[in-house]
Amino acid sequence: MGWFESFIVVFASGIRLGTPLILGCLAGLWSERSGVVDIGLEGKMLVGAFASAAGATFTGSVWIGLASGVAATVAVSLVHGYASIDQRANQIVSGTAINMVAAGLTALIGNAIWSQGGRTPELPSSAQFGTIELPFVHQVEAVPIIGPIYEHLISGHDLVTYLAFLLVPLTYWALYSTRFGLRLRAVGENPAAVDTAGISVRALRYSAVVICGVLVGLAGVYLVLSQAAYFQPNMSAGKGFIALAALVFAKWRPWPALATCLLFGFLDAVAIRMQGIELPVIGPVPVQAIEALPYILTVVLLAGFIGKAIPPKASGIPYVKER
């Protein structure tokens, strides 16, 4: 395999690793654009993964697993929305509580049901999203450059991956070309002005919270029904936090968010590829150092290349309606 083909294979792996980041980042974008800070993406991703695994295990249906994962994360998002919007609680504390409760509760319930240390049984292939082979793959696979790109980068992914990439332009269009998106962004900047215009700030923020729940639920579903075929405790492995970092790096914009998540996914794929490589003088690279590389690079990128990131002005500030 030549260097170009090797790069394409690694980048294709980066796409698969970056898919949950894309979905999580878009989820955070919707929520924070409305003014609701959501650092509970990690916990919601775990809840979605566990619920999808449970639903698919009991029914053997990938679609029941998908619906269960999304419904569970929407329910958790509504809890966060109730605390943040109606009760005007500290949004950071609420999100942190979701992360802590989700990490413990999913492991506890999983172990109580299946007695495998929190892990669920492995799902059959019928309860997983298989890869989709696009037309003419075999006809063009021998064509230089175009063949490997079409075979590995464009074709051969699952439904959730294609949906994640479709949601990026859809999010951009909804936020910047629709009345709903304009109002949602206005709520994140100046909710008092929106309220003065007779538009419900509460309804808009709850809408954003629900959309956030659907998207981060898809991220959790992807981890189980597309990647691992089972749930295990803390399987999100910090992806919710990396998605938040990507959101800040992208300055709350959809297209830069996609590019940033793909970058992080590619770095993760390179780190996996480097396992077992021996360096001069140093020798074999420790596995722990390789596993830590994506997180180290995340900190380096945020610290050195982001510049000034200004969140929506009303982000994290509960709105109190004036009487």
Secondary structure, 3 states (H helix, E strand, C coil): CCHHHHHHHHHHHHHHHHHHHHHHHHHHHHHHHCCCCCCCHHHHHHHHHHHHHHHHHHHCCHHHHHHHHHHHHHHHHHHHHHHHHHCCCCHHHHHHHHHHHHHHHHHHHHHHHHCCCCCCCCCCHHHCCCCECCCCHHHHCCCCCHHHHHHHHHCCECHHHHHHHHHHHHHHHHHHHCHHHHHHHHHHHCHHHHHHCCCCHHHHHHHHHHHHHHHHHHHHHHHHHHHHCCCCCCCCCCHHHHHHHHHHHCCCCHHHHHHHHHHHHHHHHHHHHCCCCEECCCEECCHHHHHHHHHHHHHHHHHHCCCCCCCCCCCCCCCCCCC
